Amino acid sequence: MHALVIDDDEGIRWVLDKVLREEGLEVTQAGTLTEARKLLADDNDFSIVFLDVYLPDGNGMQMLEAGELTVPVVMLTAETTFGHAAQAYRSGAMEYLPKPFDLDEVRQLVQRTHPSGKPESPPELDVGDSQIIGRSAAMQMLFRTLGRVAASDLTVLITGESGTGKELVARALHDRSQRAERAFVAINTAAIPAELLESELFGHEKGAFTGADKSRAGRFEQADGGTLFLDEIGDMPLSLQAKMLRVLEEGRVQRVGSSESHAVNVRLLAATHQNLPSKIAKGEFREDLFYRLNVIPVHIPPLRERRDDIRELANHLLDQAAEELGMKVPILLDDATGLLSRHDWPGNVRELKNVMRRLAVLTPGASITLSDVALALGNPENTVHEEETLSQAVTRCTRQYLHQLGYAEARDLHRHMLEQAEPPLLMLAMERCQGNQLKVAEMLGLNRNTVRKLLRKYNIDPLYFKG
């Protein structure tokens, strides 16, 4: 076998050369696409190609998409999003390896390719940006699984603790599937009373029960041709589980109050934070339904098990929060990031997102310090200014901010400082009053119209604070 390694990083080329030769391959190296194209033109006997995405004279992904390579291709990339993994598989790659990669994986890839020299058929995927990011091994494994199954119609069971992003994964699967142009319908089965859930899922006919004054399509019908996401499937009542199983087996739904059923074409994605095998053992979940749902299991690890991802994820969420709120992005200092990484995050990514929003609004200076993060996490013992009065804290932060701003360049400071102070004060008041603008006005000593104007001015959404 003869391998071609295309990467502008000499260190990467050297490592791959060494491990591939240990596996008995002849190896040729190229540092640019131009050099690689010349080698491919001179020698068509390559058995496998390791191809970097970003090269000095072009994009390796585009080379693959153009059909210039007819042998198994392994994409090498420093990118760490599901969207990038999906694009690699969509472009025809046999595999996607994030840098730094595990050399044992390289050996396994070579052994997989050796028998036939033919690449596995890649799934047909659509691509796009994704908020699912992470460099940890667990997340990279998740990206590969999602990249392979996104284009299929297979049922996926997504497990993970609350706040890990199960619906985000479900939406990403839908967006990169052949059903992307059709409906994505989500329903939280735990949020709907048991007596209403059957009607929500399967619909009802007029007069089927008290209050049914007209016929209504259920979520299965609404998702016909698209994707139905059933969140917290573990909370579904046993009585309804049998009907759900029948729908999955027959592909037909029957509205409440109707004697007829009709076919639906739905891809089902389900999610739960519960241990379904444990519920099966207790008689609280049907084993046959579990096997119907668990065709492709996808587990999202909790944030505390992928602490290496917290820095990148925190900065991403901070950028996102600042953009949503129309604010400048503060710099997250290293000691502040260290405290974020040590936190256990019982609320997972959802909790981290809320903390980064809080920091985007409440941070007084241009940088987020250890003290800022400690206060946002409710850990004042970690701060270095525990005994400060409010006046002292404001003075210290103002001095730091003006130093960063540059006293010599400062103009119109009174208005400028008011605009720095008003948004966090408004946010805290809205949070305290659960979005009730009348109570906020009373708390701040303003009239209600002034509160409304300030909310519009600073692009603060009152609905975000509703209890």
N, C-alpha and C positions, 0 to 999 in steps of 0.2 A: 504493500500500500504506500501511496505517496500523498503527503499532506502539504497543503499550502496555508501558511500563516500570514494573514494580512493585518498588520497593526503598526502604528507609528511609534509605539512605545517599545524601545529596544529591550527593556527588562521583561515585558510580557512575551515578546518573541523568543527570548532566551529560555524562559521557563517552559513555554510550550514546546520548543525545540527539544529540550532535555527530556521531558516526560513522554513525548511522542516517539522519540528515538528509543527510549526504554521499552516502549510497546512494540518495537520492531518496524516502525514506519520510517521511510525516507522523508525528509522535511526540507521544504523550500520556503524562504522568507521574503516578504515584500513590505515596505514601509509606506507605500502610497498606492492609490488605485491605478495610477498610470503604470507603475512598475508591475502591479499584479496583472493588469490586462496584457502586458507584453509577455509575461510568463505563461498566462493562459493561452495566448495565441501560439506560443512556441511549444507548449506541452499540454496536451489534452488528456493526460493520463492521471490526473489527480483523483484520489479516492474520497477526500474530505477536505473542506475548506473551513478554516477558523477566521472569521471576518469581523473586524472592528466596525462600529457604526460611524464614528466621527474620525475622518482621516484628513490630512492636510489639503487634499485636492478633491474632496467630495464626501458623499454620504454612502456608506456601505450598504445601507438598507435599500437605497435607490438602485444600486448595482444589482442587488438580489431581485428586486421587483421587476427590473428590466429584462430578466431572464438570461443574464450573462453567465450564470452558473448552473450547471446541469447535474451537479453532484451534491451529496449531503453537505449542508452548510450549518455551522454553529456560529450564531451571532454573539459577539463580545461587546458588552456595554457597561458603562458606569451608571446609566440611568436606572432608577429603582421604582418605576411605577408599573401598574398593571397595563396601562395603555401602551407602554413601550414593549412589554412582553407580548401583548396581543399583536402589535404591529410586526414583531419578528416572526411569529407563527403565520400571520396572514401573508407575509411576504414570501413564505415558502421555506423558512428555516426549519431544520430538523430539531434544533434546540436553541435555547437562549441561556447564556451564562453571564450573570452579573459579575463585575469585577469588585473585589478580588474573588476569584473562583477557587473551588476546591479541586485539587489535582486528581483526587480519586474519581470525581465526576468526569473529568476529561478522559481518564482511562476507561471508564464504563462506556462513554460515548463511542470511543474507538472500537471497543469490543462489540457494541451493538451494530456498528456499521460494517464490520469486517465480513460477516457471513454473506451478505448479498450486495453490499456496496450501494444500496438504494435507500433513499431517505423515506422516513415515515410520511404518510400523507398528512399534510398540515391542515388544520381546520380552516374553514373560510370565515374570517373575522372582519368586522368593521373596526376601525380604530378611532381614538379620540383621547382627549385629556382625561385624566382620572385623579381623584383626590386620594386614592388608595396608594399610599407610599410607604416605603420601608426598605432598609438595606439588610435587615436581619435575615438569617437563613430561613426562619419560619415564614416570613413574608414572601421571600423569593420563591419558596415552594408553593405558597398560595397563588402567586402570580402565574406560575407555570400551569397549575391545575386549572385555573380560571381561563387562561389562554387557550387551553386544549378543548374545554367543554363549552365555551361561550356560544359557539356557532351551532351546537347540536340542540336537539329538543329534549335532551335527557333531563329528568327531574333532579334537582339539586337540593340537598338538605344542608343548610348553613347553621352551624352551631358556634356558640361563643357567648361570653358574659354580656350583660347589658352594657350598652355604650361602646361596643367594639366596632360597630359599623356594619351590621348584618344587612340592613336595607341598602346601604351604599354598595355593597358587593352585589346584591340582587339587581340593582339598577344598572351597575356596570355590565353584568352578564346580559341583561336585556339590550342595552345600548350597543353591544358588540355582537348581537345575534342577527339572524336573518329576519327576526320579527321586530327589529328596531323601529321601523316606521309605523308599527301598530301599537295598540294600547299597552301601557304598563299599569296594572291595577294592583294596589296594595291594600291589605286589610289586616288589622291587628286583632286576632281572634280573642285575645284576652281583654280587649277594651269594650267588647260588645256583650251585653247580657245574653246568657245562654238561650233564653226563649226567643230572642230576635236574630240570633246568629244564622239559623237555617235560612230565614228569609233573606238576610244580607248576602249569603253565599249563592243561593239557588233562585232567588226571586220569589214572587207570589202573584197570584191572580186576584182580581178584584173580589172582595167579599170573603177572602180566605180566612180572615180573622178580624176582630174588632179593630177598626181604624184603617183597614185595607180598602180605602175608597177608590183605588185604581190599581191596575196591574203594574208591576214593576219588575224590571230585569235585575237579576242578581249579579254578583261580581264575576261569576264564571262567564255569563253572557256578555258582560261589559268587556271582558278580556278576550273574547273570541278572536282568534287570529294572532293574539299577542301573548303577553305573559301575565300570570297571576301570582302575586307574592303573598303568601300566608305567613304573617309574622306571629311569633309565639304560638306555634302549632301545638306545643305541649299542653296548652291550657284548653284545648278544644274538648267539650264534653264528650263522654264516651258514647252517648246516644247518637251524636252527630258524626262520630268517627266512622261508624258503619256506613252511613250514607255517603260520606266522603270517599271511602274505599270503593264503593260501587261506582261513583262518578269516575274515579281514576281508572277503574277496570273497563268500564263500558264507554267512556268518553261521551256520556249523555247526562243531561241534567233535567230534573223535574221540578217545576215551580211548586211552592206550597199552595195547596188548593187545586192543583191540576192533576188530571189522570194521564196526561201525555208527557212524553219526554222528547227532547231533541238534542242533536249532536252539537258539541262544542269542540273547537280546536284551540287548546290552551296549553302553553308550556307552564308547568308548575314549579315554582321555587318556594321552599318553605324554610323557616328559621325558628330557632328556639334557644333560650339560655339554659334550659333544663336538661337533665340527664334522662333521655328517653328510655334507654335500657333499664334504668332503675325504676322508672314509672311503669314499664311493662311488667317488671317483677312484682310490683305492688298491685297490679291489675288496674292501673289508671290510664294505660295507653295500649291500644291494640297492636299486637306484634305484627300482624299482617299489614296494617297501615304503615308501620314503621319501615318495613322492607320495601313497600311501594314508594315511600318518600326518600329513602336512603340509597338511591341509585348511585349518585355521586356525592359522597360526604365531603364537605368543606368546613374546616375548623379555623376560626379566626382567633389567634392567641391574644390573651389579655395584655395590656400595655406593660404591666410589670414584668412580663416574660420576654419583652423585646425592648429593653431599655436603650439599646443602641439606636433605636429609631426615634427616640423622644426629641433629640435636638433638631433633627430635620423636620419632624412633624410639628413641633412647637413653632419653629420659624415659619413654616407654611401656613399654619393656622393664624399666626400673628399677622402675616401679610394679608391674609384673607379678611381678618377682622378689621384691620386698618382701612382696607379698601371699601368694605361694606359701610363703615362709619365715616368715610371721607376724611380720614386723619392721616398724618404722617406716620410712617412705620418706625417705632423706636427700636434701638439696637438691643438685642438680648445678650447681656454680658455673660462671660464664661461661668462665673460663680453662680449666677442666676440659673443658667442651664444645668449646672451641676445639681442644684437643689431640685429642679424639675425632674431630673433623671433619678434622684433618690426617692422621690415620692412614690407611693404604691399605686396611686390612681385607681381606687375602687370603682369609680365611674368610667374608667377607661378613656377612650378618645373623646367621648361626649364631655367628660369632666375637663379634660385638657383644653378642649375648644372653648368652654365657658371661662376657664381661667385666662386664656390668651385674650379673649374679648375684654375681660375685666382689666387686664394689664394694659391693653391698647388704650382704654379710656382713662384709667386712673393713674397711669405713670406720669409723674409731673415733669420729668426731664426727657432728654432725647435718647436716654438709654435705660433699660430695665435692669435694676440691680438686685442683689441677693435680698435686700430688705423688701423691695417691691414684691418679689415672688413669695417671700415668707408671709407677708401680710395677705396677699391674694389667696394663699393656701390656708390661711387661718392659723399660721404657726409663728406668732409674734416672738416666741422664744428664740427663733433663729435670726431675728433682726439685730442690728448693731445700734439701734437708736430707740431702745425700749422706753426710756424715761423721758423722751422729748414731749413737750407740750405741742399742741397744734400750731401755735405761733412759731415755735422753734423749727418744727418740721417744714412749715411753709417757707420760712426764711432760708433754711438750708437748701431746700429744693430750688427755690427761686434763684439763690446765688449760683447753684450749679447750672441751672438752665441758662442764666444770663451769661455765665462764663462760656458755655458752649455756643451760645448765640453770638457772643462778641459784643461787649458793651459799646464799643466804638461804632458798630454798625446798627445799634438798636434805634428804632424809631417807633413812635406811637405805642409805647409799651403798655400804657394803661388799657387801651382797647385790646391789645394783643394778649395780655395776661388774663383779662376777663374771658376771652374766648378760649383760653386754656383751662380756666377753672369752671366755667359754666357747664360744659358737657358732663364731666364726672359728677358734679353736684346734681344735675338733672337725672343722670342714670341711677345714682344712689337713691334719690327720692322716688323715682319710678319703681325701682326694685322694692323699696320699703312699702310703697302704697299699691303694689301689684298692678301698676298701670292705670290706676284711677286718677285721672288728671285733676279732678276737683280737689281730692285730698292732697295731691302734689302741690297745687296752688296754695292751699291753706298752710302746708308745711313750709313752703318757701316764702310765704308772705307776698305772693304775686296774684294777679287775677288770672282767670282760666285762659283768656285769649292770649295773654303774654306767654303762658306755658306752651300753648299750641304753637305760637310763632317760634319759640326757642326750639321746640322739638323738630319743626320743619327746617329751621336754620341749620341745626346740627345733624340732620338726617337720622334722627332717633325714632325707631319704630315702636309706638306704644304697645302693639300687640305682642312684642317680644317679652313684655313683663307681666302679661296676664297670668293670673294664678290658675 
